[in-house]
Amino acid sequence: MYLKIKTLAKLGHDILLITVFSEINKLPPDLPARVVEEHISYKSLINIQKKIYKILNKYSAQTDVFHIEGHFLYGGGFYRLLGGQIPVVAFFNRELVSWPPFSDNFIIRLKQKLRFLIEKAIGSRFANYLDFFIFTSPKMEENYFNFGLKSGSSAAMPDFVDMSETEHYARQARPDKNAKEFKIFSAGRLVPEKRFDLLIRAVAELKGKIPIRLIIGGDGPNMENLKNITKDCGVEDIVKFTGWLGRVDLMRNFLECDACVTTQWRPDISSVQLLEAMALGTPCLVPVNTAFAWIAGDGAITFRPNSIDDLADQIASLINDRELANELGLAGRKRARELDACHLARELENLLRRTTKNPNNKTLRA
């Protein structure tokens, strides 16, 4: 959100930031926006949406267009349905709270399913009074269409990343390349869903055939399990767990590695780290038919989810074809520049203009 505000402000627009869970605000001091705190204390679905409806009415006279977080979709829809005059654009980067997976407990699961069905059958109808939807990937967009949101008034736009900031940290990194081994780097929160285990097993298939090393950055509840898998696969000597990495160390690993693997997770979730690796010219591997693949474009090769053999084959292809690796690095840099925050800000600006009643105004109040 900070980068959206920063880049839109640079384009000359007046930004009013309304925070609704203001007790957890951690806003930078140089935020180029007027901040208003509206505390929503009772966090039930109905109360939150009711409060959002009231907040939109309260500030209607101070804006040309509202840009709201996606989980406020019902309150925004009610605002437009009941006569609200200011267009509302909703931004979605995650699933709704009511979506599966559901609990294993029968009673809780029954309540969750009932809530999901009510939101899908009734809530989506109110949400469709919103003027426009922005999703961080086409897969996310598809999921919400299946939930019941209308098509034809939406766009896919990844999270904003400031590539100049990425390059700033990269200049401090001091990478140390080792030409004698092929280094693979992968980072993220170490949870079972992110399937770092597949990457470890793929590297195990290549051990002894190719001089290879795997660096896994990050921390999380699955750390010990992954270390046990590493031991069971006999690759303790070529797999290193770094723990949590700061920005400079993260950039150093991107620069030092020969390939960056974004392990499979949910197919609709995008990745800032993937864009940063591409911006630094690192050849990338991503799961096919996912938001990662959409973001990467020609800047990555893909592997089949859940296929250890295919992941190992794709890693080997990069090792054996240095020309391919170089081409991916160049294509990744180009794609990252296309998705830089300053370029996406222009797209967002045009989109917000199209939804307003005065699209020719030079300055928008958002």
C-alpha positions as CSV (number, residue, x, y, z in Angstrom):
1,M,0.0,0.0,0.0
2,Y,2.9,2.4,0.8
3,L,4.2,2.1,-2.8
4,K,0.8,2.7,-4.3
5,I,0.4,5.9,-2.2
6,K,4.0,7.0,-2.9
7,T,3.8,6.5,-6.7
8,L,0.4,8.0,-7.1
9,A,1.4,11.0,-5.0
10,K,4.4,11.5,-7.3
11,L,2.0,11.6,-10.2
12,G,0.4,14.6,-8.5
13,H,-2.7,13.0,-6.8
14,D,-4.0,13.8,-3.4
15,I,-4.2,10.7,-1.2
16,L,-6.4,10.3,1.9
17,L,-5.5,7.1,3.8
18,I,-8.3,5.8,6.1
19,T,-7.1,3.0,8.4
20,V,-9.8,1.0,10.1
21,F,-7.8,-1.3,12.4
22,S,-5.8,1.7,13.4
23,E,-4.4,0.2,16.6
24,I,-2.0,-1.9,14.6
25,N,-0.8,1.0,12.3
26,K,2.9,0.9,11.5
27,L,3.1,3.8,9.0
28,P,6.4,5.3,7.7
29,P,6.9,8.9,8.8
30,D,7.4,10.1,5.2
31,L,4.1,8.7,3.9
32,P,2.8,11.2,1.4
33,A,-0.8,11.1,2.4
34,R,-3.2,12.5,4.9
35,V,-4.0,9.7,7.5
36,V,-7.3,9.4,9.2
37,E,-7.8,6.7,11.9
38,E,-11.2,5.0,12.1
39,H,-11.1,2.3,14.7
40,I,-13.2,-0.8,14.1
41,S,-13.0,-2.6,17.4
42,Y,-15.6,-5.4,17.1
43,K,-14.3,-7.6,14.2
44,S,-17.3,-9.6,13.2
45,L,-18.1,-9.9,9.4
46,I,-21.3,-8.0,9.7
47,N,-20.0,-5.2,11.9
48,I,-16.9,-4.7,9.7
49,Q,-19.0,-4.3,6.5
50,K,-21.5,-2.1,8.3
51,K,-18.7,0.2,9.5
52,I,-17.1,0.3,6.0
53,Y,-20.4,1.4,4.6
54,K,-20.6,4.2,7.1
55,I,-17.0,5.3,6.5
56,L,-17.4,5.5,2.8
57,N,-20.5,7.7,3.3
58,K,-18.6,9.8,5.8
59,Y,-15.7,10.6,3.4
60,S,-17.6,10.7,0.1
61,A,-17.3,14.5,-0.2
62,Q,-13.5,14.3,0.2
63,T,-12.6,11.9,-2.7
64,D,-13.1,11.2,-6.4
65,V,-12.7,7.5,-6.1
66,F,-12.3,4.9,-3.3
67,H,-9.7,2.2,-3.4
68,I,-10.5,-0.4,-0.7
69,E,-9.0,-3.7,0.4
70,G,-10.9,-6.7,-1.0
71,H,-12.1,-8.0,2.3
72,F,-14.3,-4.9,2.6
73,L,-16.2,-5.8,-0.6
74,Y,-19.6,-6.2,0.9
75,G,-19.6,-2.9,2.7
76,G,-18.4,-1.2,-0.5
77,G,-21.1,-2.9,-2.5
78,F,-23.8,-1.8,0.0
79,Y,-22.5,1.8,-0.3
80,R,-23.0,1.8,-4.1
81,L,-26.3,-0.1,-3.9
82,L,-27.8,2.3,-1.5
83,G,-27.0,5.4,-3.4
84,G,-23.3,6.1,-2.8
85,Q,-22.1,8.4,-5.5
86,I,-18.3,7.9,-5.4
87,P,-16.9,4.9,-7.5
88,V,-15.3,2.1,-5.5
89,V,-12.4,0.0,-6.7
90,A,-11.6,-3.1,-4.7
91,F,-8.1,-4.7,-4.5
92,F,-7.7,-8.5,-3.8
93,N,-4.4,-10.2,-3.0
94,R,-5.7,-13.0,-0.9
95,E,-8.6,-15.3,-0.5
96,L,-11.6,-14.4,1.7
97,V,-11.6,-15.6,5.3
98,S,-14.6,-17.7,4.6
99,W,-13.0,-19.8,1.8
100,P,-11.7,-23.3,2.2
101,P,-9.9,-25.2,3.6
102,F,-12.3,-25.9,6.4
103,S,-11.7,-27.2,9.9
104,D,-11.5,-30.9,10.7
105,N,-13.9,-30.4,13.6
106,F,-17.4,-31.3,12.4
107,I,-19.3,-28.4,14.1
108,I,-16.8,-25.8,13.1
109,R,-16.6,-27.1,9.6
110,L,-20.4,-27.0,9.3
111,K,-20.4,-23.3,10.4
112,Q,-17.6,-22.5,8.0
113,K,-19.3,-24.1,5.0
114,L,-22.6,-22.3,5.9
115,R,-20.8,-19.0,6.0
116,F,-19.1,-19.7,2.7
117,L,-22.3,-20.6,0.9
118,I,-24.1,-17.5,2.3
119,E,-21.3,-15.2,1.1
120,K,-21.1,-17.0,-2.3
121,A,-24.9,-16.9,-2.9
122,I,-25.8,-13.6,-1.3
123,G,-22.7,-11.6,-0.5
124,S,-21.2,-11.8,-4.0
125,R,-24.4,-10.2,-5.4
126,F,-23.8,-7.1,-3.2
127,A,-20.1,-7.1,-4.0
128,N,-21.0,-6.9,-7.7
129,Y,-22.2,-3.3,-7.2
130,L,-18.6,-2.3,-6.9
131,D,-17.2,-0.5,-9.9
132,F,-14.0,-2.4,-10.5
133,F,-11.9,-5.2,-9.2
134,I,-8.1,-5.5,-9.1
135,F,-6.5,-8.9,-8.5
136,T,-2.8,-9.7,-8.1
137,S,-2.9,-12.5,-10.6
138,P,-5.2,-14.0,-13.3
139,K,-5.5,-17.1,-11.1
140,M,-6.8,-15.0,-8.2
141,E,-9.2,-13.3,-10.6
142,E,-10.5,-16.7,-11.8
143,N,-11.1,-17.8,-8.2
144,Y,-13.2,-14.8,-7.5
145,F,-15.1,-15.1,-10.7
146,N,-15.9,-18.7,-9.6
147,F,-17.1,-17.3,-6.3
148,G,-19.6,-15.1,-8.1
149,L,-17.9,-11.7,-8.8
150,K,-18.7,-10.3,-12.2
151,S,-16.3,-10.5,-15.1
152,G,-15.7,-7.6,-17.5
153,S,-14.8,-5.0,-14.8
154,S,-11.5,-6.3,-13.5
155,A,-7.8,-6.3,-14.1
156,A,-4.8,-8.4,-13.0
157,M,-2.0,-6.3,-11.4
158,P,0.8,-7.7,-9.2
159,D,1.9,-6.2,-5.9
160,F,4.0,-3.0,-6.3
161,V,7.8,-3.5,-6.1
162,D,10.3,-0.6,-6.2
163,M,13.1,-2.0,-8.3
164,S,15.4,0.9,-7.5
165,E,15.1,-0.1,-3.8
166,T,16.0,-3.7,-4.8
167,E,19.1,-2.4,-6.7
168,H,20.0,-0.2,-3.7
169,Y,20.2,-3.2,-1.4
170,A,21.9,-5.3,-4.1
171,R,24.8,-2.7,-4.3
172,Q,25.5,-3.4,-0.7
173,A,25.5,-7.1,-1.0
174,R,29.1,-7.9,-2.1
175,P,28.3,-11.3,-3.7
176,D,30.9,-14.1,-3.9
177,K,30.3,-16.4,-6.9
178,N,31.7,-19.9,-6.8
179,A,32.2,-21.1,-10.4
180,K,33.0,-24.7,-9.3
181,E,29.4,-25.5,-8.2
182,F,25.9,-24.7,-9.4
183,K,24.2,-22.9,-6.6
184,I,20.4,-22.9,-6.2
185,F,18.6,-20.5,-3.9
186,S,15.1,-20.6,-2.5
187,A,13.5,-18.5,0.2
188,G,10.3,-18.1,2.1
189,R,8.4,-18.9,5.2
190,L,9.2,-22.6,5.9
191,V,5.7,-24.1,6.2
192,P,4.6,-27.5,4.8
193,E,2.3,-25.9,2.2
194,K,5.3,-24.3,0.4
195,R,6.8,-27.7,-0.5
196,F,10.5,-27.0,0.0
197,D,10.7,-30.8,0.5
198,L,10.2,-31.3,-3.2
199,L,13.2,-29.1,-3.9
200,I,15.4,-31.0,-1.4
201,R,14.4,-34.3,-3.0
202,A,15.1,-32.9,-6.5
203,V,18.6,-31.8,-5.5
204,A,19.1,-35.3,-4.0
205,E,18.5,-36.8,-7.4
206,L,21.2,-34.6,-8.9
207,K,23.8,-35.2,-6.2
208,G,26.8,-37.0,-7.6
209,K,25.9,-36.2,-11.2
210,I,26.4,-32.4,-11.0
211,P,28.4,-30.2,-8.6
212,I,25.4,-28.6,-6.9
213,R,24.5,-26.8,-3.7
214,L,21.1,-25.7,-2.3
215,I,20.6,-22.7,-0.1
216,I,17.3,-22.4,1.7
217,G,16.6,-19.0,3.2
218,G,13.9,-18.3,5.8
219,D,12.4,-19.7,9.0
220,G,9.2,-21.3,10.1
221,P,7.5,-24.2,11.8
222,N,8.6,-26.8,9.1
223,M,12.4,-26.1,9.6
224,E,13.1,-29.2,11.7
225,N,11.1,-31.5,9.4
226,L,13.0,-30.2,6.3
227,K,16.3,-30.8,8.1
228,N,15.2,-34.3,8.8
229,I,14.3,-34.8,5.1
230,T,17.7,-33.4,4.1
231,K,19.4,-36.0,6.4
232,D,17.2,-38.9,5.1
233,C,18.1,-37.9,1.5
234,G,21.8,-37.9,2.3
235,V,22.3,-34.2,1.2
236,E,23.2,-32.6,4.5
237,D,26.6,-31.7,3.0
238,I,25.1,-29.7,0.1
239,V,22.0,-28.1,1.6
240,K,22.3,-25.1,3.9
241,F,19.5,-23.4,5.9
242,T,20.3,-19.8,6.5
243,G,17.4,-18.8,8.8
244,W,15.8,-15.4,8.4
245,L,17.6,-13.1,6.0
246,G,17.7,-9.3,6.0
247,R,17.3,-7.4,2.8
248,V,21.0,-7.1,1.9
249,D,21.6,-10.8,2.6
250,L,18.6,-11.8,0.5
251,M,20.0,-9.7,-2.4
252,R,23.4,-11.3,-1.9
253,N,22.0,-14.8,-2.3
254,F,20.0,-13.8,-5.4
255,L,23.3,-12.5,-6.9
256,E,25.4,-15.4,-5.9
257,C,23.1,-18.2,-7.0
258,D,22.9,-19.7,-10.5
259,A,19.2,-20.2,-10.3
260,C,16.3,-19.2,-8.0
261,V,13.5,-21.7,-7.4
262,T,10.1,-20.4,-6.2
263,T,8.6,-23.5,-4.7
264,Q,5.0,-24.4,-5.3
265,W,2.3,-23.0,-3.1
266,R,-1.2,-21.8,-3.9
267,P,-1.4,-21.2,-7.6
268,D,-3.1,-17.8,-7.2
269,I,-0.7,-16.1,-4.8
270,S,2.0,-13.8,-6.3
271,S,5.6,-13.2,-5.1
272,V,7.6,-10.1,-4.5
273,Q,10.8,-12.1,-4.0
274,L,10.4,-13.6,-7.5
275,L,10.3,-10.1,-9.0
276,E,13.3,-9.1,-7.1
277,A,15.3,-12.1,-8.2
278,M,14.4,-11.4,-11.8
279,A,15.3,-7.7,-11.4
280,L,18.8,-8.8,-10.5
281,G,19.1,-11.1,-13.6
282,T,18.8,-14.4,-11.7
283,P,17.5,-17.3,-13.9
284,C,14.3,-18.5,-12.2
285,L,12.3,-21.7,-12.0
286,V,8.6,-21.6,-11.1
287,P,5.6,-24.0,-11.0
288,V,3.6,-24.1,-14.2
289,N,0.1,-22.6,-14.5
290,T,0.5,-20.4,-11.4
291,A,0.6,-16.7,-10.5
292,F,4.4,-17.1,-10.3
293,A,4.5,-18.2,-14.0
294,W,2.3,-15.3,-15.0
295,I,4.6,-12.8,-13.2
296,A,7.8,-14.3,-14.6
297,G,6.6,-14.4,-18.2
298,D,9.7,-15.3,-20.3
299,G,12.0,-14.8,-17.3
300,A,11.6,-18.3,-15.9
301,I,11.3,-21.9,-16.9
302,T,8.5,-24.0,-15.3
303,F,8.2,-27.3,-13.6
304,R,5.2,-29.5,-13.0
305,P,3.9,-29.2,-9.4
306,N,4.5,-32.3,-7.2
307,S,6.9,-33.7,-9.7
308,I,10.4,-34.2,-8.2
309,D,11.7,-35.7,-11.4
310,D,10.5,-32.7,-13.6
311,L,12.0,-30.2,-11.1
312,A,15.3,-32.0,-11.2
313,D,15.2,-32.1,-15.0
314,Q,14.6,-28.4,-15.3
315,I,17.4,-27.6,-12.8
316,A,19.7,-29.8,-14.9
317,S,18.7,-28.1,-18.1
318,L,19.9,-24.7,-16.7
319,I,23.1,-26.3,-15.6
320,N,23.7,-27.8,-19.0
321,D,22.6,-24.9,-21.1
322,R,24.3,-21.7,-20.0
323,E,22.9,-19.8,-23.0
324,L,19.4,-20.6,-21.8
325,A,20.3,-19.4,-18.3
326,N,21.6,-16.1,-19.7
327,E,18.5,-15.6,-21.8
328,L,16.3,-16.1,-18.8
329,G,18.3,-13.6,-16.8
330,L,17.9,-11.0,-19.5
331,A,14.2,-11.7,-20.0
332,G,13.7,-11.6,-16.3
333,R,15.3,-8.1,-16.0
334,K,13.1,-6.9,-18.8
335,R,9.9,-8.3,-17.2
336,A,10.8,-6.9,-13.8
337,R,11.2,-3.4,-15.3
338,E,7.8,-3.7,-16.9
339,L,6.3,-4.5,-13.5
340,D,8.2,-1.8,-11.6
341,A,6.0,0.2,-9.3
342,C,6.4,3.4,-11.3
343,H,4.9,1.7,-14.4
344,L,2.1,0.0,-12.5
345,A,1.2,3.3,-10.9
346,R,0.5,4.7,-14.4
347,E,-1.8,1.7,-15.1
348,L,-3.5,2.2,-11.7
349,E,-3.9,5.9,-12.4
350,N,-5.6,5.3,-15.7
351,L,-7.8,2.6,-14.2
352,L,-8.9,5.0,-11.4
353,R,-9.5,7.8,-13.9
354,R,-11.8,5.5,-16.0
355,T,-14.0,4.8,-13.0
356,T,-14.5,8.5,-12.0
357,K,-17.1,10.9,-13.3
358,N,-14.4,13.4,-14.2
359,P,-11.7,11.2,-15.9
360,N,-10.0,14.3,-17.5
361,N,-9.1,15.8,-14.2
362,K,-5.3,16.1,-13.8
363,T,-5.4,15.5,-10.1
364,L,-7.5,12.7,-8.4
365,R,-8.5,12.7,-4.8
366,A,-8.2,9.0,-3.9
